[in-house]
Amino acid sequence: MKKFIFTLGTTAILSAGFVGAASASTSGTYHVEKGDTLWKVAQKHSVSVDELKDANNLTSNIIYPNQELNVATIKEMTHKVQQGNTLWSISQQYGVTVDQIKEWNGLKSDLIYPGEQLKIQSPNGQAQQSSPSVAQAAPEAQQAQAPAEQTQEEQQQAQAEQTQEEQQQAQAEQTQEEQQQAQAEQAQKEQQQAQAEQAQKEQQQAQAEQAQKEQQQAQAEQAQKQQQPAESSQQASGKSMTVEATAYTANCAGCSGTTATGVDLKANPNQKVIAVDPSVIPLGSKVYVEGYGEAVAADTGGAIKGNRIDVFVPSEGDAQQFGRKSVKITVMN
């Protein structure tokens, strides 16, 4: 019987505590008690000192016992996130919803971090917290609240696990993105290096070809220089004279293409041959002709008399271009 009476008393205490809390939250004013400071009142109502001063037109932090403070006009509070806080636990503390907290703070997910400042809006500007009388309830009341607290703890733990899972997933995605970026940069670097090596190889090859070409040209010039003194020496050792020269070809109409000494000019179009007057230049002689080169006196002609020669050229066009001119020749043997 005593236990039954005690339980009823506890129930009365709890009811009184909740009623007191409701009255304090709906009155919109706070009666200053002895020992109160603006800071204590601000902490009790989860607002800042500046917000209290603005709402009550206070110019200093001094307040007096029995003074009435307006807390109903404060529409926004700030909550500093503590270790273990979740949006759900904060929403329960202030009597609002998780979606409202997310909307007021522009949150895209349920992730929050210790030290983060969250805006909380309330019709009367006060946190919906239990009064001290509720916190001091009898053991039976605490036992009655235990299942709710356990459920809240389980929800907090589930949200913490969800938050941790989301963080791990975000880290994994970040790591994958960084890895892909690193691979792309490495591939680009290797491609640039390959292009540089290819360009260097092509440049070296071009330089080698240019060097070879210059070397061949130098050798040809050197051979020509060596040949010129020899020709000059041969010319100096022979009989020189000035003659009138014309040109002919083996491809003309009626031409047999065979010289007086039997050279087939059609079969040897690049042969250096001249027609001469045998009484002046013996057939078979080697003759150096200025502007034509070294030739063999291997042919004769009806119009080739005295100091006249006819030089053989591959085509009729070359013969016409040669024309008629005076040239210096040297009979070398």
C-alpha positions in Angstrom: 0.0 0.0 0.0 2.8 2.4 0.8 4.4 1.6 -2.6 1.1 2.5 -4.3 0.9 5.8 -2.5 4.5 6.6 -3.4 3.8 6.0 -7.1 0.8 8.3 -7.0 3.0 11.0 -5.5 5.6 10.5 -8.1 3.0 10.9 -10.8 1.9 14.1 -9.3 5.4 15.4 -9.3 5.9 14.5 -12.9 2.6 16.2 -13.9 3.5 19.3 -12.0 6.9 19.4 -13.7 5.4 19.1 -17.2 2.8 21.7 -16.5 5.4 24.1 -15.2 7.4 23.7 -18.3 4.5 24.3 -20.6 3.5 27.4 -18.7 7.0 28.8 -18.9 7.2 28.1 -22.7 3.9 29.7 -23.5 4.0 32.8 -21.3 6.5 34.6 -23.5 8.1 36.3 -20.4 10.6 35.4 -17.8 10.5 36.5 -14.1 14.0 37.4 -13.0 15.0 35.7 -9.8 17.7 36.5 -7.3 21.1 35.4 -8.6 20.0 35.5 -12.3 22.2 37.1 -14.9 21.6 37.7 -18.6 24.0 34.9 -19.4 22.1 32.4 -17.2 18.7 33.5 -18.7 20.1 33.3 -22.2 21.5 29.8 -21.6 18.2 28.7 -20.0 16.3 29.8 -23.1 19.0 28.7 -25.6 19.4 32.3 -27.0 22.3 34.7 -27.0 22.8 37.7 -24.6 22.6 40.1 -27.5 19.2 38.7 -28.5 17.8 39.1 -25.0 19.1 42.7 -24.9 17.6 43.5 -28.3 14.2 41.9 -27.4 14.1 44.0 -24.1 15.8 47.2 -25.3 18.5 46.8 -22.7 21.7 49.0 -23.0 23.7 47.0 -20.4 23.9 43.5 -19.0 22.4 44.5 -15.6 19.0 42.9 -14.6 17.1 43.0 -11.3 15.0 40.5 -9.3 11.3 40.5 -10.2 12.1 42.1 -13.6 10.0 40.7 -16.4 12.1 39.8 -19.6 10.4 39.3 -22.9 11.5 36.1 -24.6 8.5 35.6 -26.9 9.8 37.9 -29.6 13.1 36.0 -30.1 12.4 33.9 -33.2 15.8 32.4 -33.9 18.3 30.6 -31.7 21.7 29.1 -32.2 22.6 25.6 -31.2 26.3 24.5 -31.0 26.5 20.9 -32.0 28.0 18.7 -29.2 29.7 15.3 -29.5 26.9 12.6 -30.0 24.3 15.1 -31.3 22.2 14.2 -34.3 19.6 16.2 -36.2 16.9 13.9 -34.6 18.1 14.5 -31.0 18.3 18.3 -31.6 14.9 18.3 -33.2 13.5 16.5 -30.1 15.3 19.0 -27.8 13.7 22.1 -29.5 10.3 20.5 -30.4 10.9 20.9 -34.2 11.4 18.5 -37.1 14.6 17.3 -38.8 13.4 18.7 -42.1 12.8 22.2 -40.5 16.4 22.2 -39.1 17.8 21.2 -42.5 15.7 23.9 -44.3 16.7 26.7 -41.8 20.4 25.8 -42.2 20.5 24.8 -45.9 21.6 21.2 -45.2 21.5 18.6 -48.0 22.0 15.6 -45.7 21.7 14.6 -42.1 25.5 15.0 -41.5 26.5 17.4 -38.7 29.8 17.9 -36.9 30.7 18.9 -33.3 31.2 22.6 -33.0 28.9 23.4 -35.9 26.4 26.3 -35.3 22.8 25.5 -36.2 19.9 28.0 -36.5 16.8 27.0 -34.6 13.5 28.8 -35.1 10.6 28.5 -32.6 7.3 30.3 -32.2 8.2 31.6 -28.7 12.0 31.5 -29.1 12.5 28.9 -26.4 13.9 25.4 -26.5 11.3 22.8 -25.7 13.3 21.3 -22.8 12.1 19.7 -19.6 12.1 21.8 -16.5 14.4 21.0 -13.6 11.5 19.4 -11.7 11.2 16.8 -14.4 14.9 16.1 -14.3 14.6 15.6 -10.5 11.7 13.1 -10.8 11.5 10.0 -8.7 13.3 6.8 -9.6 10.0 5.4 -10.8 9.7 8.2 -13.4 13.2 7.6 -14.6 12.4 3.9 -15.0 9.4 4.8 -17.0 11.5 7.1 -19.3 14.2 4.4 -19.7 12.6 2.6 -22.7 12.2 6.0 -24.5 15.8 6.9 -23.7 17.0 3.5 -24.9 15.0 4.0 -28.1 16.5 7.4 -28.6 20.0 6.0 -28.0 19.4 3.3 -30.5 18.2 5.8 -33.0 21.3 8.0 -32.3 23.5 5.0 -32.8 21.8 4.1 -36.1 22.2 7.6 -37.3 25.8 7.6 -36.2 26.4 4.4 -38.1 24.6 5.8 -41.1 26.7 9.0 -40.9 29.9 6.9 -40.7 28.9 4.8 -43.7 28.1 7.9 -45.7 31.5 9.4 -44.8 33.3 6.2 -45.7 31.4 6.1 -49.1 32.3 9.8 -49.7 36.0 9.1 -48.9 36.0 6.0 -51.2 34.5 8.0 -54.0 37.0 10.8 -53.4 39.9 8.3 -53.5 38.6 6.7 -56.7 38.3 10.1 -58.3 41.8 11.1 -57.3 43.1 7.8 -58.6 41.4 8.2 -61.9 42.8 11.8 -62.2 46.3 10.5 -61.4 46.0 7.8 -64.0 44.8 10.3 -66.6 47.7 12.7 -65.8 50.2 9.7 -66.0 48.8 8.7 -69.4 49.0 12.3 -70.7 52.6 12.5 -69.4 53.6 9.2 -71.1 52.0 10.4 -74.3 53.8 13.7 -74.2 57.1 11.9 -73.5 56.5 9.5 -76.5 55.7 12.4 -78.8 58.9 14.2 -77.6 61.0 11.1 -78.3 59.4 10.6 -81.7 60.1 14.3 -82.6 63.7 13.9 -81.4 64.1 10.8 -83.4 62.8 12.4 -86.6 65.0 15.5 -86.0 68.1 13.3 -85.6 67.2 11.4 -88.8 66.7 14.6 -90.7 70.0 15.9 -89.4 71.8 12.7 -90.4 70.2 12.8 -93.9 71.2 16.5 -94.3 74.8 15.7 -93.1 75.0 12.8 -95.6 73.7 15.0 -98.4 76.2 17.7 -97.6 79.0 15.1 -97.4 78.1 13.7 -100.8 77.9 17.2 -102.3 81.3 18.0 -100.8 82.8 14.8 -102.2 81.4 15.6 -105.7 82.8 19.1 -105.6 86.1 17.8 -104.5 86.1 15.2 -107.3 85.2 17.9 -109.8 88.1 20.1 -108.5 90.5 17.2 -108.8 89.2 16.5 -112.3 89.5 20.0 -113.6 93.3 20.2 -113.0 93.7 16.9 -114.8 91.7 18.1 -117.8 93.6 21.4 -117.8 96.8 19.4 -117.7 95.7 17.3 -120.6 94.6 20.4 -122.5 97.9 22.0 -121.9 99.8 19.0 -123.3 97.8 18.9 -126.5 97.3 21.0 -129.6 94.8 23.9 -129.1 92.9 25.8 -131.8 89.7 27.8 -132.3 87.0 26.2 -134.5 83.4 26.9 -135.6 81.1 24.4 -134.0 77.6 23.2 -134.7 75.6 20.3 -133.3 73.8 17.3 -134.8 71.7 14.4 -133.6 71.2 10.8 -134.7 67.4 11.0 -134.6 67.0 13.3 -137.6 65.2 12.1 -140.8 67.5 10.0 -143.0 70.2 9.7 -140.3 71.6 6.2 -139.8 72.8 6.9 -136.4 76.2 5.2 -137.0 79.4 7.3 -137.2 82.1 7.0 -139.7 84.1 4.8 -137.3 81.1 2.6 -136.5 79.8 4.0 -133.2 76.0 3.4 -132.9 74.8 6.7 -131.5 71.2 5.6 -131.2 72.3 2.8 -128.9 74.6 5.2 -127.0 72.8 8.5 -126.9 75.1 9.9 -124.2 78.3 9.2 -126.0 80.6 12.2 -126.5 81.3 12.2 -130.2 82.3 15.0 -132.7 82.5 15.0 -136.5 85.8 16.5 -137.8 87.8 17.0 -141.0 90.3 14.1 -140.8 92.9 16.2 -142.5 92.8 18.6 -139.5 91.9 16.3 -136.6 92.6 12.6 -137.1 89.7 10.2 -136.6 90.0 8.5 -133.2 91.6 11.5 -131.5 90.5 12.5 -128.1 89.5 16.2 -128.2 88.5 18.5 -125.4 85.8 20.9 -126.5 85.1 24.0 -124.5 81.6 23.9 -123.0 81.1 20.3 -124.2 83.8 18.2 -122.5 86.1 15.5 -123.6 84.9 13.8 -126.9 86.1 11.3 -129.5 86.6 12.3 -133.1 84.6 9.4 -134.5 82.5 11.0 -137.4 82.8 13.1 -140.5 80.4 15.3 -142.5 80.1 16.7 -146.0 80.0 20.3 -144.6 82.7 19.7 -142.0 85.9 21.0 -143.6 88.9 22.7 -142.1 88.6 24.2 -138.7 85.0 23.1 -138.2 83.4 20.5 -135.9 79.9 19.0 -135.4 79.2 17.9 -131.8 76.7 15.1 -131.1 73.8 15.8 -128.8 70.9 13.4 -127.9 68.0 15.4 -129.3 67.1 17.7 -132.2 66.0 20.4 -129.6 69.5 20.3 -128.0 71.1 20.7 -131.4 69.0 23.8 -132.2 69.7 25.2 -128.8 73.5 24.7 -129.3 73.4 26.7 -132.6 76.6 27.9 -134.2 79.5 29.3 -132.2 83.2 29.6 -132.0 84.8 27.4 -129.4 88.3 26.5 -128.3 89.3 22.9 -128.6 92.4 20.9 -127.6 93.5 17.8 -129.5 95.0 15.6 -126.7 96.4 12.8 -128.9 
